[in-house]
């Protein structure tokens, strides 16, 4: 299983931030604005971040009982062979399903925004093949590739936001919390579910060279993710207003198109698409690797690489069958995705942790 591969805490933070923000940029501003309107930035920045920190603490406490094992491997030790293997199988399905959604987001974005005449399967196939190549080379290659891309990702985003400062209207944030706290909480549910995608650490903790730093790593990743998604949401509301933001499919793309500096720097969507494609490849590879590792561990196969392309084919076919169009995708993310994600991101890990706290009280199995 290549458990001799090790990555640093910094590399893991960069991987988690890229993985979650790269698709969150696209949908979180509009979905959050539908519920919280002008207070969407509060939902993303405060409420969702608190949820993310709670999830991080649960994963850290649970993972430290088994720092050299993934959730697929240690679940049977906590709740028994049958229940544990069932949970492992459910997590494998979860990683495959979420990855199929990510691949579909990738294809829908390119078809809708740039190349409407190109068949959707072309884009989905390309990104799955790229991710398969990365996964075949292991965790270290994935993290090193992302370590190179992450600064470019951040620089492009900050550059676009900086160029929009003259178009910001702070009046779009007022009156603050006009309708109370309920819309803010409702608006935090979707970005909270996105924040919970740090669930990948349940598979990746054995690859960290210092697993005792998992808590700091996860909390640091959650805070960075909160900063980037809050800045995206706030910028969209400040520039376009809450009503226009909630009716946009891809607000970040519209922000890039809105940039205008004199007559020589306009329509920076090309920058967005280049960096975004690279980031999505990393995200697809991360969930892909989690699914392949989990499958190999569940089947007790020592080398996961023979499973890379069969699992990739499942992801590709599934991504094509999930939704009829991008509107269905957005509706799924705004409704069904929230309870579904919370079950795997918090519900099951909290249940495992509760049993582990009883069975391993004092560090010994009871």
N, C-alpha and C positions, 0 to 999 in steps of 0.2 A: 504493500500500500504506500510505499515511499514515505514512511513516517520519519525517515531521517531528514526529510526536507524541513527546514525551519525558516521562518520569516520574523522580522523584528516587529515590535509594537507599532512603530511608525508606519511600516509598510501595511500593517493590518488596518490602521486608522485610515490611511489613504484609500485602501481597497474598499472599506465599508462606506466611506464618504462618497466616492465615485459611484459605487454600486447603487446607492439610494438616491442621490441627488440627480443623477443623469436623466432618469425618467420623471422624478418628482418635479423638475423644472417645467416639464411640458404641461402637466395636468393639475398640479396642486393649486396654483393661483385661481384658476377658473372654478374648480370644484369647491374650494374653500369660500370663495366669494358668493357662491350660490346660497350658502347657509349663513355666513357671518357678514356678508356685504363688505362695508368699509373696514370692519374689524377683523378681516381675514388674517391680517399680519399678526394679530394677537393670538388667534387660534393656532397658527403655525409656529410662532416664536415661543409662546409660553406653555399653553395647555398640551400641545403635542410633544414638546420637549420634555415636560414632566413625565408623560407617559413613557417616552423613550428611555429616560433615566431609570424608571421603575423596571422596565424590561431588562435593561443592562445589569441592574443589581441582581435580578433573579437569575439571569444566565451566568453571571460571575459566581454566585454562591453554588449553583448547581454544578457548573463545570469544574470547580475546584475539588469536588469529590472524586472526579475522574479526569484529571488533566491530560492523560494520554489516550483518552477514548472519546469517540463522538457519541451523540445522542442515540444513534442506531445501535451502538455497541453497549452502552451502559443502561439503557432503558430496561432490558431484560433482567439486569442485576438488581434493579430497584423494585420493580413490580412483578417480577416473574417472567418466565420464558414466553408464554403465550401473549400476555398483555404487552410485554416489551417489544416483541417482534411485530405485533400489530401496530404499535406506535411507530416503530421504525419504518414499516411499510407506508404508513400514512404520511410521514415526513418525506419519503422518497416521492410519493405522488404530489405532495405540496410543492416541492422544489421543481418538479417537471411541469406542473400546472402553471406556477408563477413564471417560469422561464418561457413557456409557450405564450403567455400574456405579454411578456417583455418583447419577444420576437414579433408578435403581432403589432405592438405599439411602434416598433421600429419600422415595419413595413407600411403601416397605415400613415405614419408621419411623412415618410418619403413620397408615397403615392399622393397623398392629399395636398402636401405643400409644394412639391417640386416636380414630380414626374408622373402625372396622372395617366399617361399612356402606357407606362411600364406595368406589366403584370405583377401583382403582389407576391406570388411565389418566388420571383427572381430575387427580391430583396431579402425575403425570409431565408432562402437557401444560402445566400451569400454570407449573412451574419452567422448562421449556424455552422457553416463550414469553417469560417474564421475562428469561431469559438472552439470548435472541435480540435483545430490545430493547437490552440493554446492549452486546452485541457489535456491533450495528449502529452504535453511537455511538463505538466505538473504545476503545483502551487508556487514554487519559486519563480518560474517564468512568468506566471500571471501577475504576481506582485511586482516583479521588476519592470514589466511592461507598463503596469499602471503607475509605478513610481516615476516613470518618464512622462506619462501623459497627464498626470494629475496637475502639475504646475501650469501646463498649457491650458487645461480645462479651467482652472481658477483665473488665470490671467485674461482669457477671452471673456469670461463672465464679468469680471471686475471692470474691464475696459468698456464693455457695452453699457454697464450701469453708470460708469463715470461720464460717458458721453451724453447720457440722458438727464444729468443733473439740472440742466437749464429748463427742461420741460416738466420738472416735478412741480405738482401743485399740492401743497400740504393741506389745503382746504378740503381735499377729497377724503381726508381721514376724520373729519369733523361732521357731526358731533360724535364724540368717542363713546362707544358702548351705549348707543341711543336706545337699543331694545333690551338692555340688560345682559346677563351673563349666559343665558341659554343659547342664543345663536353662536356665541363664541365657542361654547363647548361642542355644539353640533358641528361647527366648522372644523374642530380639531380632530374629529374622528378619522377622516381620510388621511390627513398628513401624519396622524399618530400611527395608523396602520402601515404607512410607508416607512416611518421611523423604525417600526418593529422589524423591518427586513434585516436588521442586524442579527436576526435569528440564524443567519449563516454561521455565526460564531459557534453554534452548537455542533457544527461539523468541522470547523476550522481551528478550534482551540488547540488540538494536538499539534498543529503546525507552528504555534508560537514558540519562540525560543525562550520566552519568560512567561509562562502561563499565569504566574502570580500577578502579573501586571494587566491581566485581562480586564479588571474593573476600571482602571484608569483609561485603558484603551477604548473600551466601549463608551464610557461617559464622554471622553474626548471626542469620539466620533459622533455621538448624538448631538453634542453642542455645536460642532462644526456643521453638521447637516442642518440643524436648526437655524444657524446663521445664514447659510446660503439660501435655504428655502424661504426664510422670512424676508430676506433682502429681495428675492425675486417677486414674492407676493406684494410686498410694500411698494416696489418700483412700479409694478403693473397697475396697482390701484392709484398711485400718485400720478401716473402719466395718463392713463386711460379712464380712471374713475371706476367705482365698483360695479356699476351696471354694465358697462362695456366689457370689463374683465370677465364677468361671469358668463357672458355670451360668446366668448372666444374659445376656440378649441385648443389653440397653442399660443398662449399669451407671450411666452419668451420669444417665439418667432416673430410676432408682431412688434415686440420691443426692438428686436434687431433691425427690422425693416423701417422702424420709425426713426432710427438714428440718422441725423443729418448734420454734418459739420462742413459748413460752406457748400461748395459744389464739387469737392473732390473726395469726400468720405461719406458715402451713403449706402443704404441697403447691405448691412453686414450679415445677412442671413447665411451667406456662404461660410463665414467664420463659424457660425453656430452649427451648421450642418457638418462641417469637417470635424470639429471637436466632439460634437454629439455622437457621431457615428463611432468614433474611437471609444468614447465612454460607454456606449451601449454594448459594444463588443466585449468590453471588460465585464460589464454586468451580466451579460448572457453567459460568458465563460465562468463567472463565479457561481451562478446558480446551476449551471451545467456540471461543474466539477462537484458541487455538493450532491447533486442527484446521482452522478456516476459513482462517487465514493460510497454513498449510502447504499446503492444497489450492490456493489461489490462486497461491502461489509455484511449486508443482509444475506447474501448468497454464500458468504465465506470464501470468496475468491481473493487470492493474494494480490493479483495484478488487475487493476481496474481498466487498463487501456483497451482490452478487447471489447469492453462495453461502450466505449466512447461513441462510435458511429451508430450502433443500434439505438442507444438512448437519444442521440441526436435526431435520428429519423422519426422517433416518436414525438419529440418536441416540435419538429418541423410540421408534421401532419396535424398535430393537435393545434398548432398556432393558426392553421388555415381553417379549421373547423369550428373554432370557438365563437366567432362573431360574424355577423353579416356585413357590418360596416363599422366605421370609427365611432359613430354615435352610440351604438350598442356597447362598444368598449368603454366609453366614458361613463355611460349609465351604470355599467357593471362596477367600475371603480368607485363610483359615488354611493353605491348601495350595497350590493352583495359582498363586495370585496372586504368591507369593514368587519362584519362579524366573522367571516371566514378567516381572514388574516389574524384577527385577535385570538381565535381559538388556538392556532399553531404558534403564534408569537408570545402569548402570555398564558392562556388557559392551560394547555398541556404542560408547559415547563413549570408553572406554579404547582400543578398537581404532582409532578415528579419530585419537585423540591420538597413539598410537604411530606411525601412518603420518605424521601431520603433523610430529612431532618429527624424523623422518628427512628428509622432503621439504623442510621449511622450516628446516633447521638453519642457524643463524646469521642467520635472518631472510630468507633467500633460497631460492627454490625450487630443489631439486637435480634 
